[in-house]
Amino acid sequence: MIAAAASWTIYGAVKQWVNAPDRIPAEDFVAVAIELVQPVLMAGLQPLPNQP
């Protein structure tokens, strides 16, 4: 699930960047994309709550 969420986050960000008429340089976009994807990936590191 985490990988799917991360990949869709990347896809959506890239799609928006590609379609933007005044897009920022690729190097700057990578920094923005990392900020978007990192929380999704970090969620995968959280322990699962105990199930009763």
C-alpha distance matrix in Angstrom:
0.0 3.8 5.5 5.1 6.1 8.5 9.9 10.6 12.2 14.3 15.2 16.4 18.3 19.9 20.9 22.5 24.2 25.6 26.9 28.5 32.3 32.9 29.8 29.9 30.4 27.4 27.9 27.7 24.6 22.7 23.5 22.2 19.0 18.4 19.0 16.4 13.6 14.6 13.7 10.0 10.2 12.5 10.4 8.6 12.3 13.2 14.4 13.3 16.2 18.8 18.8 22.4
3.8 0.0 3.8 5.4 5.1 6.0 8.5 9.9 10.4 12.2 14.1 15.3 16.4 18.3 19.8 21.1 22.4 24.1 25.8 27.0 30.8 30.9 27.7 27.4 27.8 24.8 25.0 24.7 21.8 19.7 20.2 19.2 16.0 15.0 15.7 13.4 10.3 11.0 10.3 6.8 6.4 9.0 7.5 5.8 9.5 11.1 13.1 12.9 16.1 19.0 19.7 23.5
5.5 3.8 0.0 3.8 5.5 5.1 6.0 8.5 9.7 10.5 12.0 14.1 15.3 16.4 18.0 19.9 20.9 22.2 24.2 25.7 29.3 29.7 26.4 26.1 26.1 22.9 23.2 23.4 20.5 18.2 19.4 18.7 15.1 14.4 15.9 13.7 10.3 11.5 12.1 8.6 7.6 11.0 10.6 8.7 11.9 14.2 16.2 16.3 19.6 22.4 23.0 26.8
5.1 5.4 3.8 0.0 3.8 5.5 5.2 6.2 8.5 9.9 10.4 12.1 14.2 15.3 16.2 18.2 19.8 20.9 22.4 24.2 27.9 28.7 25.6 25.9 26.2 23.2 24.1 24.1 20.8 19.1 20.5 19.2 15.6 15.8 17.0 14.1 11.3 13.5 13.6 9.9 10.2 13.6 12.5 11.2 14.8 16.5 18.4 17.9 20.9 23.7 23.8 27.4
6.1 5.1 5.5 3.8 0.0 3.8 5.5 5.3 6.1 8.7 9.8 10.5 12.2 14.2 15.2 16.5 18.2 19.9 21.2 22.5 26.3 26.8 23.8 24.0 24.8 22.0 22.8 22.3 19.0 17.6 18.5 16.8 13.5 13.7 14.3 11.1 8.8 11.1 10.6 6.9 8.5 11.6 10.3 10.2 13.8 15.1 17.4 17.1 19.7 22.9 23.3 26.9
8.5 6.0 5.1 5.5 3.8 0.0 3.8 5.5 5.0 6.2 8.6 9.9 10.6 12.3 14.1 15.5 16.5 18.2 20.1 21.2 24.9 25.1 21.8 21.6 21.9 19.0 19.5 19.2 16.1 14.2 15.2 14.0 10.5 10.4 11.6 8.9 5.9 8.3 9.1 5.9 6.6 10.1 10.2 10.0 13.1 15.1 17.9 18.3 21.3 24.5 25.4 29.1
9.9 8.5 6.0 5.2 5.5 3.8 0.0 3.8 5.4 5.1 6.1 8.6 9.9 10.5 12.0 14.2 15.2 16.2 18.2 19.9 23.5 24.1 20.8 21.0 21.1 18.0 19.1 19.3 15.9 14.3 16.1 15.0 11.3 11.9 13.8 11.1 8.5 11.4 12.7 9.7 10.0 13.7 13.9 13.3 16.4 18.6 21.2 21.4 24.4 27.5 28.1 31.8
10.6 9.9 8.5 6.2 5.3 5.5 3.8 0.0 3.8 5.4 4.9 5.9 8.4 9.7 10.2 12.1 13.9 15.1 16.3 18.1 21.8 22.7 19.8 20.5 21.3 18.6 20.1 19.8 16.1 15.3 17.1 15.2 11.7 13.2 14.3 11.0 9.4 12.8 13.3 10.4 12.0 15.3 14.9 15.0 18.3 19.9 22.5 22.3 25.0 28.1 28.4 32.0
12.2 10.4 9.7 8.5 6.1 5.0 5.4 3.8 0.0 3.8 5.5 5.3 6.1 8.6 9.9 10.7 12.2 14.2 15.6 16.6 20.4 20.7 17.7 18.0 19.0 16.6 17.7 16.9 13.4 12.7 13.9 11.7 8.5 10.0 10.7 7.2 6.3 10.0 10.5 8.3 10.4 13.4 13.4 14.3 17.3 18.8 21.8 22.1 24.6 28.0 28.7 32.3
14.3 12.2 10.5 9.9 8.7 6.2 5.1 5.4 3.8 0.0 3.8 5.5 5.2 6.1 8.5 10.0 10.5 12.1 14.2 15.4 19.0 19.2 15.9 16.0 16.3 13.5 14.8 14.6 11.1 10.0 12.0 10.5 6.9 8.8 10.7 8.1 6.8 10.4 12.2 10.4 11.4 14.7 15.5 15.9 18.6 20.7 23.8 24.4 27.2 30.6 31.4 35.1
15.2 14.1 12.0 10.4 9.8 8.6 6.1 4.9 5.5 3.8 0.0 3.8 5.5 5.2 6.0 8.6 9.8 10.5 12.2 14.2 17.7 18.7 15.7 16.7 17.2 14.5 16.6 16.5 12.8 12.5 15.0 13.3 9.9 12.4 14.1 11.3 10.4 14.1 15.5 13.4 14.6 18.1 18.4 18.6 21.6 23.6 26.4 26.6 29.4 32.6 33.1 36.7
16.4 15.3 14.1 12.1 10.5 9.9 8.6 5.9 5.3 5.5 3.8 0.0 3.8 5.5 5.1 6.2 8.5 9.9 10.7 12.2 16.0 17.0 14.4 15.7 17.0 15.1 17.3 16.4 12.6 13.2 15.1 12.5 9.9 12.8 13.6 10.4 10.7 14.5 15.2 13.5 15.6 18.6 18.6 19.5 22.5 24.0 27.0 27.1 29.4 32.8 33.3 36.7
18.3 16.4 15.3 14.2 12.2 10.6 9.9 8.4 6.1 5.2 5.5 3.8 0.0 3.8 5.5 5.2 6.1 8.6 10.1 10.7 14.4 14.6 11.6 12.3 13.7 11.9 13.8 12.7 8.9 9.8 11.6 8.9 6.7 10.1 10.9 8.3 9.4 12.9 14.2 13.3 15.2 17.9 18.6 19.8 22.4 24.0 27.3 27.8 30.2 33.8 34.6 38.1
19.9 18.3 16.4 15.3 14.2 12.3 10.5 9.7 8.6 6.1 5.2 5.5 3.8 0.0 3.8 5.4 4.9 6.0 8.5 9.8 13.2 13.8 10.6 11.5 12.2 9.9 12.5 12.3 8.6 9.4 12.2 10.5 8.1 11.5 13.2 11.2 11.6 15.1 17.0 16.0 17.2 20.2 21.2 21.9 24.5 26.5 29.7 30.3 33.0 36.4 37.2 40.8
20.9 19.8 18.0 16.2 15.2 14.1 12.0 10.2 9.9 8.5 6.0 5.1 5.5 3.8 0.0 3.8 5.4 5.2 6.2 8.6 12.0 13.6 11.2 13.2 14.4 12.7 15.7 15.3 11.7 13.1 15.7 13.5 11.5 14.9 16.2 13.8 14.4 18.0 19.4 18.0 19.7 22.8 23.2 24.0 26.9 28.6 31.7 31.9 34.4 37.8 38.3 41.8
22.5 21.1 19.9 18.2 16.5 15.5 14.2 12.1 10.7 10.0 8.6 6.2 5.2 5.4 3.8 0.0 3.8 5.5 5.3 6.1 9.9 11.1 9.0 11.2 13.3 12.6 15.4 14.1 10.7 12.9 14.9 12.2 11.0 14.8 15.3 12.9 14.5 18.0 19.1 18.3 20.4 23.0 23.5 24.8 27.5 29.0 32.2 32.5 34.7 38.3 38.9 42.3
24.2 22.4 20.9 19.8 18.2 16.5 15.2 13.9 12.2 10.5 9.8 8.5 6.1 4.9 5.4 3.8 0.0 3.8 5.5 5.3 8.6 8.9 6.0 7.8 9.6 8.9 11.9 10.9 7.7 10.3 12.5 10.4 9.8 13.5 14.5 13.0 14.6 17.8 19.5 19.1 20.8 23.3 24.4 25.7 28.0 29.8 33.2 33.9 36.2 39.8 40.7 44.2
25.6 24.1 22.2 20.9 19.9 18.2 16.2 15.1 14.2 12.1 10.5 9.9 8.6 6.0 5.2 5.5 3.8 0.0 3.8 5.6 8.1 9.6 7.2 9.7 10.6 9.8 13.4 13.2 10.3 12.6 15.4 13.8 12.8 16.3 17.8 16.2 17.3 20.6 22.5 21.7 23.1 26.0 27.0 27.9 30.4 32.3 35.6 36.2 38.7 42.2 42.9 46.4
26.9 25.8 24.2 22.4 21.2 20.1 18.2 16.3 15.6 14.2 12.2 10.7 10.1 8.5 6.2 5.3 5.5 3.8 0.0 3.8 6.3 8.9 8.0 11.3 13.1 13.0 16.6 15.8 13.0 15.6 18.0 15.9 15.1 18.9 19.8 17.9 19.3 22.8 24.1 23.3 25.2 28.0 28.6 29.7 32.4 34.0 37.3 37.6 39.8 43.3 43.9 47.3
28.5 27.0 25.7 24.2 22.5 21.2 19.9 18.1 16.6 15.4 14.2 12.2 10.7 9.8 8.6 6.1 5.3 5.6 3.8 0.0 3.8 5.5 5.1 8.7 11.3 12.2 15.4 14.0 11.7 15.0 16.7 14.4 14.6 18.4 18.8 17.3 19.4 22.6 23.9 23.7 25.6 28.0 28.9 30.4 32.8 34.3 37.7 38.2 40.3 43.9 44.7 48.1
32.3 30.8 29.3 27.9 26.3 24.9 23.5 21.8 20.4 19.0 17.7 16.0 14.4 13.2 12.0 9.9 8.6 8.1 6.3 3.8 0.0 3.8 5.7 9.4 11.8 13.5 16.7 15.5 13.9 17.4 19.1 17.2 17.8 21.4 21.9 20.8 23.0 25.9 27.4 27.3 29.2 31.6 32.5 34.1 36.4 37.9 41.4 42.0 44.1 47.7 48.5 51.8
32.9 30.9 29.7 28.7 26.8 25.1 24.1 22.7 20.7 19.2 18.7 17.0 14.6 13.8 13.6 11.1 8.9 9.6 8.9 5.5 3.8 0.0 3.8 6.6 9.5 12.0 14.6 12.9 12.1 15.8 17.0 15.3 16.7 20.1 20.3 19.8 22.3 24.8 26.4 26.9 28.6 30.6 31.9 33.7 35.6 37.2 40.8 41.7 43.7 47.4 48.5 51.9
29.8 27.7 26.4 25.6 23.8 21.8 20.8 19.8 17.7 15.9 15.7 14.4 11.6 10.6 11.2 9.0 6.0 7.2 8.0 5.1 5.7 3.8 0.0 3.7 6.6 8.5 11.2 9.7 8.5 12.1 13.6 12.1 13.2 16.5 17.1 16.7 18.9 21.5 23.3 23.7 25.2 27.4 28.8 30.4 32.3 34.0 37.6 38.6 40.9 44.5 45.7 49.1
29.9 27.4 26.1 25.9 24.0 21.6 21.0 20.5 18.0 16.0 16.7 15.7 12.3 11.5 13.2 11.2 7.8 9.7 11.3 8.7 9.4 6.6 3.7 0.0 3.8 6.5 8.2 6.4 6.3 9.9 10.9 10.1 11.9 14.7 15.3 15.7 17.9 20.0 22.1 23.0 24.2 26.0 27.8 29.4 31.0 32.8 36.5 37.9 40.1 43.8 45.3 48.8
30.4 27.8 26.1 26.2 24.8 21.9 21.1 21.3 19.0 16.3 17.2 17.0 13.7 12.2 14.4 13.3 9.6 10.6 13.1 11.3 11.8 9.5 6.6 3.8 0.0 3.8 5.5 5.4 6.3 8.9 10.4 10.9 12.3 14.6 16.0 16.8 18.4 20.2 22.9 23.7 24.3 26.2 28.4 29.7 31.0 33.2 36.8 38.4 41.0 44.6 46.1 49.7
27.4 24.8 22.9 23.2 22.0 19.0 18.0 18.6 16.6 13.5 14.5 15.1 11.9 9.9 12.7 12.6 8.9 9.8 13.0 12.2 13.5 12.0 8.5 6.5 3.8 0.0 3.8 5.4 4.9 6.2 8.9 9.8 10.1 12.2 14.4 15.1 15.9 17.9 20.8 21.3 21.5 23.7 26.0 26.9 28.3 30.7 34.3 35.8 38.6 42.1 43.6 47.3
27.9 25.0 23.2 24.1 22.8 19.5 19.1 20.1 17.7 14.8 16.6 17.3 13.8 12.5 15.7 15.4 11.9 13.4 16.6 15.4 16.7 14.6 11.2 8.2 5.5 3.8 0.0 3.8 5.5 5.4 6.9 9.2 10.1 11.2 13.3 14.9 15.7 16.8 20.0 21.0 20.8 22.6 25.3 26.2 27.1 29.7 33.2 35.2 37.9 41.4 43.2 46.9
27.7 24.7 23.4 24.1 22.3 19.2 19.3 19.8 16.9 14.6 16.5 16.4 12.7 12.3 15.3 14.1 10.9 13.2 15.8 14.0 15.5 12.9 9.7 6.4 5.4 5.4 3.8 0.0 3.8 5.4 5.4 6.7 8.8 10.3 11.3 13.0 14.7 15.8 18.5 19.9 20.3 21.8 24.3 25.7 26.6 28.8 32.5 34.3 36.8 40.4 42.2 45.8
24.6 21.8 20.5 20.8 19.0 16.1 15.9 16.1 13.4 11.1 12.8 12.6 8.9 8.6 11.7 10.7 7.7 10.3 13.0 11.7 13.9 12.1 8.5 6.3 6.3 4.9 5.5 3.8 0.0 3.8 5.4 5.1 6.0 8.6 9.9 10.6 12.2 14.0 16.6 17.4 18.1 20.1 22.2 23.5 24.9 27.0 30.7 32.2 34.7 38.3 39.9 43.4
22.7 19.7 18.2 19.1 17.6 14.2 14.3 15.3 12.7 10.0 12.5 13.2 9.8 9.4 13.1 12.9 10.3 12.6 15.6 15.0 17.4 15.8 12.1 9.9 8.9 6.2 5.4 5.4 3.8 0.0 3.8 5.4 5.0 6.1 8.7 9.8 10.3 11.7 14.9 15.6 15.7 17.6 20.1 21.1 22.2 24.7 28.2 30.0 32.7 36.2 37.9 41.6
23.5 20.2 19.4 20.5 18.5 15.2 16.1 17.1 13.9 12.0 15.0 15.1 11.6 12.2 15.7 14.9 12.5 15.4 18.0 16.7 19.1 17.0 13.6 10.9 10.4 8.9 6.9 5.4 5.4 3.8 0.0 3.8 5.5 5.3 6.5 9.0 10.2 10.6 13.5 15.1 15.3 16.5 19.2 20.6 21.3 23.5 27.2 29.2 31.6 35.2 37.2 40.7
22.2 19.2 18.7 19.2 16.8 14.0 15.0 15.2 11.7 10.5 13.3 12.5 8.9 10.5 13.5 12.2 10.4 13.8 15.9 14.4 17.2 15.3 12.1 10.1 10.9 9.8 9.2 6.7 5.1 5.4 3.8 0.0 3.8 5.4 5.2 6.5 8.9 10.2 12.3 13.7 14.8 16.1 18.2 20.1 21.2 22.9 26.7 28.3 30.5 34.2 35.9 39.4
19.0 16.0 15.1 15.6 13.5 10.5 11.3 11.7 8.5 6.9 9.9 9.9 6.7 8.1 11.5 11.0 9.8 12.8 15.1 14.6 17.8 16.7 13.2 11.9 12.3 10.1 10.1 8.8 6.0 5.0 5.5 3.8 0.0 3.8 5.4 5.0 6.1 8.4 10.8 11.4 12.3 14.3 16.2 17.6 19.2 21.2 24.8 26.2 28.7 32.3 33.8 37.4
18.4 15.0 14.4 15.8 13.7 10.4 11.9 13.2 10.0 8.8 12.4 12.8 10.1 11.5 14.9 14.8 13.5 16.3 18.9 18.4 21.4 20.1 16.5 14.7 14.6 12.2 11.2 10.3 8.6 6.1 5.3 5.4 3.8 0.0 3.8 5.3 5.2 5.7 8.9 10.1 10.1 11.7 14.2 15.5 16.5 18.7 22.3 24.1 26.8 30.3 32.1 35.8
19.0 15.7 15.9 17.0 14.3 11.6 13.8 14.3 10.7 10.7 14.1 13.6 10.9 13.2 16.2 15.3 14.5 17.8 19.8 18.8 21.9 20.3 17.1 15.3 16.0 14.4 13.3 11.3 9.9 8.7 6.5 5.2 5.4 3.8 0.0 3.8 5.7 5.6 7.3 9.6 10.6 11.2 13.4 15.5 16.4 17.9 21.7 23.4 25.6 29.3 31.2 34.7
16.4 13.4 13.7 14.1 11.1 8.9 11.1 11.0 7.2 8.1 11.3 10.4 8.3 11.2 13.8 12.9 13.0 16.2 17.9 17.3 20.8 19.8 16.7 15.7 16.8 15.1 14.9 13.0 10.6 9.8 9.0 6.5 5.0 5.3 3.8 0.0 3.8 5.8 6.6 7.6 9.6 11.0 12.3 14.4 16.1 17.4 21.0 22.2 24.4 28.1 29.6 33.1
13.6 10.3 10.3 11.3 8.8 5.9 8.5 9.4 6.3 6.8 10.4 10.7 9.4 11.6 14.4 14.5 14.6 17.3 19.3 19.4 23.0 22.3 18.9 17.9 18.4 15.9 15.7 14.7 12.2 10.3 10.2 8.9 6.1 5.2 5.7 3.8 0.0 3.8 5.7 5.3 6.4 8.7 10.2 11.5 13.4 15.3 18.8 20.1 22.7 26.2 27.7 31.4
14.6 11.0 11.5 13.5 11.1 8.3 11.4 12.8 10.0 10.4 14.1 14.5 12.9 15.1 18.0 18.0 17.8 20.6 22.8 22.6 25.9 24.8 21.5 20.0 20.2 17.9 16.8 15.8 14.0 11.7 10.6 10.2 8.4 5.7 5.6 5.8 3.8 0.0 3.8 5.4 5.1 6.0 8.6 10.2 11.0 13.0 16.7 18.5 21.1 24.6 26.6 30.2
13.7 10.3 12.1 13.6 10.6 9.1 12.7 13.3 10.5 12.2 15.5 15.2 14.2 17.0 19.4 19.1 19.5 22.5 24.1 23.9 27.4 26.4 23.3 22.1 22.9 20.8 20.0 18.5 16.6 14.9 13.5 12.3 10.8 8.9 7.3 6.6 5.7 3.8 0.0 3.8 5.4 5.0 6.2 8.9 10.0 10.9 14.6 16.2 18.3 22.0 23.9 27.4
10.0 6.8 8.6 9.9 6.9 5.9 9.7 10.4 8.3 10.4 13.4 13.5 13.3 16.0 18.0 18.3 19.1 21.7 23.3 23.7 27.3 26.9 23.7 23.0 23.7 21.3 21.0 19.9 17.4 15.6 15.1 13.7 11.4 10.1 9.6 7.6 5.3 5.4 3.8 0.0 3.8 5.5 5.3 7.1 9.5 10.7 14.0 14.9 17.4 21.0 22.4 26.1
10.2 6.4 7.6 10.2 8.5 6.6 10.0 12.0 10.4 11.4 14.6 15.6 15.2 17.2 19.7 20.4 20.8 23.1 25.2 25.6 29.2 28.6 25.2 24.2 24.3 21.5 20.8 20.3 18.1 15.7 15.3 14.8 12.3 10.1 10.6 9.6 6.4 5.1 5.4 3.8 0.0 3.8 5.3 5.4 7.3 9.6 12.9 14.4 17.4 20.8 22.5 26.2
12.5 9.0 11.0 13.6 11.6 10.1 13.7 15.3 13.4 14.7 18.1 18.6 17.9 20.2 22.8 23.0 23.3 26.0 28.0 28.0 31.6 30.6 27.4 26.0 26.2 23.7 22.6 21.8 20.1 17.6 16.5 16.1 14.3 11.7 11.2 11.0 8.7 6.0 5.0 5.5 3.8 0.0 3.8 5.2 5.2 7.0 10.7 12.8 15.5 18.9 21.1 24.7
10.4 7.5 10.6 12.5 10.3 10.2 13.9 14.9 13.4 15.5 18.4 18.6 18.6 21.2 23.2 23.5 24.4 27.0 28.6 28.9 32.5 31.9 28.8 27.8 28.4 26.0 25.3 24.3 22.2 20.1 19.2 18.2 16.2 14.2 13.4 12.3 10.2 8.6 6.2 5.3 5.3 3.8 0.0 3.8 5.4 5.5 8.9 10.1 12.6 16.1 18.0 21.6
8.6 5.8 8.7 11.2 10.2 10.0 13.3 15.0 14.3 15.9 18.6 19.5 19.8 21.9 24.0 24.8 25.7 27.9 29.7 30.4 34.1 33.7 30.4 29.4 29.7 26.9 26.2 25.7 23.5 21.1 20.6 20.1 17.6 15.5 15.5 14.4 11.5 10.2 8.9 7.1 5.4 5.2 3.8 0.0 3.8 5.6 8.0 9.2 12.5 15.6 17.3 21.1
12.3 9.5 11.9 14.8 13.8 13.1 16.4 18.3 17.3 18.6 21.6 22.5 22.4 24.5 26.9 27.5 28.0 30.4 32.4 32.8 36.4 35.6 32.3 31.0 31.0 28.3 27.1 26.6 24.9 22.2 21.3 21.2 19.2 16.5 16.4 16.1 13.4 11.0 10.0 9.5 7.3 5.2 5.4 3.8 0.0 3.8 6.4 9.0 12.2 15.1 17.5 21.1
13.2 11.1 14.2 16.5 15.1 15.1 18.6 19.9 18.8 20.7 23.6 24.0 24.0 26.5 28.6 29.0 29.8 32.3 34.0 34.3 37.9 37.2 34.0 32.8 33.2 30.7 29.7 28.8 27.0 24.7 23.5 22.9 21.2 18.7 17.9 17.4 15.3 13.0 10.9 10.7 9.6 7.0 5.5 5.6 3.8 0.0 3.8 6.4 8.9 12.1 14.7 18.2
14.4 13.1 16.2 18.4 17.4 17.9 21.2 22.5 21.8 23.8 26.4 27.0 27.3 29.7 31.7 32.2 33.2 35.6 37.3 37.7 41.4 40.8 37.6 36.5 36.8 34.3 33.2 32.5 30.7 28.2 27.2 26.7 24.8 22.3 21.7 21.0 18.8 16.7 14.6 14.0 12.9 10.7 8.9 8.0 6.4 3.8 0.0 3.8 6.4 8.9 11.7 15.1
13.3 12.9 16.3 17.9 17.1 18.3 21.4 22.3 22.1 24.4 26.6 27.1 27.8 30.3 31.9 32.5 33.9 36.2 37.6 38.2 42.0 41.7 38.6 37.9 38.4 35.8 35.2 34.3 32.2 30.0 29.2 28.3 26.2 24.1 23.4 22.2 20.1 18.5 16.2 14.9 14.4 12.8 10.1 9.2 9.0 6.4 3.8 0.0 3.8 6.4 8.4 12.1
16.2 16.1 19.6 20.9 19.7 21.3 24.4 25.0 24.6 27.2 29.4 29.4 30.2 33.0 34.4 34.7 36.2 38.7 39.8 40.3 44.1 43.7 40.9 40.1 41.0 38.6 37.9 36.8 34.7 32.7 31.6 30.5 28.7 26.8 25.6 24.4 22.7 21.1 18.3 17.4 17.4 15.5 12.6 12.5 12.2 8.9 6.4 3.8 0.0 3.8 6.2 9.4
18.8 19.0 22.4 23.7 22.9 24.5 27.5 28.1 28.0 30.6 32.6 32.8 33.8 36.4 37.8 38.3 39.8 42.2 43.3 43.9 47.7 47.4 44.5 43.8 44.6 42.1 41.4 40.4 38.3 36.2 35.2 34.2 32.3 30.3 29.3 28.1 26.2 24.6 22.0 21.0 20.8 18.9 16.1 15.6 15.1 12.1 8.9 6.4 3.8 0.0 3.8 6.4
18.8 19.7 23.0 23.8 23.3 25.4 28.1 28.4 28.7 31.4 33.1 33.3 34.6 37.2 38.3 38.9 40.7 42.9 43.9 44.7 48.5 48.5 45.7 45.3 46.1 43.6 43.2 42.2 39.9 37.9 37.2 35.9 33.8 32.1 31.2 29.6 27.7 26.6 23.9 22.4 22.5 21.1 18.0 17.3 17.5 14.7 11.7 8.4 6.2 3.8 0.0 3.8
22.4 23.5 26.8 27.4 26.9 29.1 31.8 32.0 32.3 35.1 36.7 36.7 38.1 40.8 41.8 42.3 44.2 46.4 47.3 48.1 51.8 51.9 49.1 48.8 49.7 47.3 46.9 45.8 43.4 41.6 40.7 39.4 37.4 35.8 34.7 33.1 31.4 30.2 27.4 26.1 26.2 24.7 21.6 21.1 21.1 18.2 15.1 12.1 9.4 6.4 3.8 0.0
